[in-house]
Amino acid sequence: MAAGGDVTGATVSHIDLVVSSIERSLPFYRRLLEPLGWTTVSEVEGERGETITYMSAPGRTTALGLRKKQSDEHAVPYNRYAVGIHHVCFEAPSREAVDERADWLITEGAPIESGPTDYRYAPGYYAVFFYDPDGIKLEIRHRP
């Protein structure tokens, strides 16, 4: 138990990704995530006056934010073994949903790293690993 009491129901609120082009990345993420139920889209102003676009599923508290880069300090494509995010994983309701999203990724020309296949991370773990338009590693998994 963490200091401060009960952690039952603890979850991630949101993750913000910085992308090189909102015009390219937002349509990619919307088409990727809407079939998984991520249909709510909203915008807020960031601390530097930038627009952050958030996507989430109705009734869920976790959101994904996209914001346009403001620096060229880090190389593109993104090096997931440098300090930062290694990858982001999205939950799918079934193995068939993982397969359907993998087929969509192939038709979009998104680079697939591996899968969809069973992985030994946990019983029933079925996933596809791939890259977004900026080379950020993503995963869609189903785990019964």
Secondary structure, DSSP 4 states (H G I P E B T S, - for coil): --TTS--TT----EEEEEES-HHHHHHHHHHHHGGGT--EEEEEE-TTS-EEEEEE-TT---EEEEEE-----S-SS--TTSSS---EEEE-SSHHHHHHHHHHHHHHTPPEEEEEEE-TTSTT-EEEEEE-TT--EEEEEE--
